[in-house]
Amino acid sequence: MIDILYFAWVRERIGIPREAVETQAATVAELVGELRAREERYAAAFSDLSALRVALDQDLADFDAPLAGVREVAFFPPMTGG
């Protein structure tokens, strides 16, 4: 079981701030594929991965990062400085 957190417009498109998911995914990209296949709101939120960042257990990661041992995955738009 992995906790998934959604922030900013990702949360708005999916409609929930977090959920616990059972997954067979080995990587973040595979997890995204599973989520996209769920329903249209997930497909819309994950339609352009270049507009998203991901953190695994609060550490920034790439979409090809492995999920083994990960407890929390967070998806959010890129942060801007200022």
DRENDO-1510 file (C-alpha; in Angstrom, 1 decimal, always signed):
<recs>
REC; n; res; u; v; w
REC; 1; MET; +0.0; +0.0; +0.0 .
REC; 2; ILE; +1.4; +3.4; -1.0 .
REC; 3; ASP; +0.0; +6.8; +0.1 .
REC; 4; ILE; -0.4; +9.1; -2.9 .
REC; 5; LEU; -0.6; +12.9; -2.3 .
REC; 6; TYR; -1.8; +15.4; -4.9 .
REC; 7; PHE; -1.1; +19.1; -4.8 .
REC; 8; ALA; -2.3; +22.3; -6.5 .
REC; 9; TRP; -4.0; +21.8; -9.9 .
REC; 10; VAL; -3.3; +18.0; -9.7 .
REC; 11; ARG; -5.5; +17.8; -6.6 .
REC; 12; GLU; -8.1; +20.0; -8.3 .
REC; 13; ARG; -8.3; +17.8; -11.4 .
REC; 14; ILE; -8.5; +14.5; -9.5 .
REC; 15; GLY; -10.7; +15.9; -6.7 .
REC; 16; ILE; -9.0; +14.5; -3.7 .
REC; 17; PRO; -5.9; +15.5; -1.7 .
REC; 18; ARG; -4.6; +12.0; -1.0 .
REC; 19; GLU; -5.4; +8.3; -1.2 .
REC; 20; ALA; -3.9; +4.9; -0.4 .
REC; 21; VAL; -3.4; +2.7; -3.4 .
REC; 22; GLU; -2.5; -1.0; -3.8 .
REC; 23; THR; -0.2; -1.2; -6.8 .
REC; 24; GLN; +1.9; -3.7; -8.7 .
REC; 25; ALA; +3.9; -0.9; -10.3 .
REC; 26; ALA; +7.7; -1.1; -10.1 .
REC; 27; THR; +8.3; +2.5; -11.1 .
REC; 28; VAL; +6.6; +5.9; -10.8 .
REC; 29; ALA; +5.8; +5.8; -14.5 .
REC; 30; GLU; +4.1; +2.4; -14.1 .
REC; 31; LEU; +2.1; +3.8; -11.2 .
REC; 32; VAL; +1.1; +6.8; -13.4 .
REC; 33; GLY; -0.1; +4.4; -16.0 .
REC; 34; GLU; -2.2; +2.5; -13.5 .
REC; 35; LEU; -3.7; +5.8; -12.3 .
REC; 36; ARG; -4.4; +7.1; -15.8 .
REC; 37; ALA; -6.3; +3.9; -16.6 .
REC; 38; ARG; -8.7; +4.4; -13.6 .
REC; 39; GLU; -10.9; +7.1; -15.1 .
REC; 40; GLU; -10.9; +10.4; -17.0 .
REC; 41; ARG; -10.0; +12.7; -14.2 .
REC; 42; TYR; -6.7; +10.8; -13.6 .
REC; 43; ALA; -6.0; +10.7; -17.3 .
REC; 44; ALA; -6.5; +14.5; -17.5 .
REC; 45; ALA; -4.2; +15.1; -14.4 .
REC; 46; PHE; -1.4; +12.9; -15.8 .
REC; 47; SER; -1.8; +13.8; -19.5 .
REC; 48; ASP; +1.4; +15.8; -19.6 .
REC; 49; LEU; +4.2; +14.5; -17.3 .
REC; 50; SER; +6.5; +17.3; -18.3 .
REC; 51; ALA; +4.2; +19.6; -16.3 .
REC; 52; LEU; +4.6; +17.4; -13.2 .
REC; 53; ARG; +7.1; +16.7; -10.5 .
REC; 54; VAL; +7.2; +13.7; -8.2 .
REC; 55; ALA; +8.6; +13.1; -4.7 .
REC; 56; LEU; +9.2; +9.7; -3.1 .
REC; 57; ASP; +9.1; +9.8; +0.7 .
REC; 58; GLN; +9.6; +13.6; +0.4 .
REC; 59; ASP; +12.7; +13.4; -1.9 .
REC; 60; LEU; +12.4; +14.7; -5.5 .
REC; 61; ALA; +12.6; +11.8; -8.0 .
REC; 62; ASP; +12.3; +11.0; -11.7 .
REC; 63; PHE; +9.4; +9.1; -13.2 .
REC; 64; ASP; +11.6; +6.1; -13.9 .
REC; 65; ALA; +12.5; +5.9; -10.2 .
REC; 66; PRO; +11.7; +2.5; -8.5 .
REC; 67; LEU; +8.9; +2.3; -6.0 .
REC; 68; ALA; +10.4; -0.6; -3.9 .
REC; 69; GLY; +10.2; +0.4; -0.2 .
REC; 70; VAL; +8.5; +3.7; -0.9 .
REC; 71; ARG; +5.7; +4.7; +1.5 .
REC; 72; GLU; +4.6; +8.0; +0.0 .
REC; 73; VAL; +4.4; +9.4; -3.5 .
REC; 74; ALA; +3.5; +13.1; -4.1 .
REC; 75; PHE; +2.6; +14.7; -7.4 .
REC; 76; PHE; +2.8; +18.4; -7.9 .
REC; 77; PRO; +3.5; +21.1; -10.5 .
REC; 78; PRO; +7.0; +22.6; -10.8 .
REC; 79; MET; +7.7; +25.2; -8.1 .
REC; 80; THR; +8.7; +28.7; -9.1 .
REC; 81; GLY; +11.0; +30.9; -7.1 .
REC; 82; GLY; +10.4; +34.4; -6.0 .
</recs>
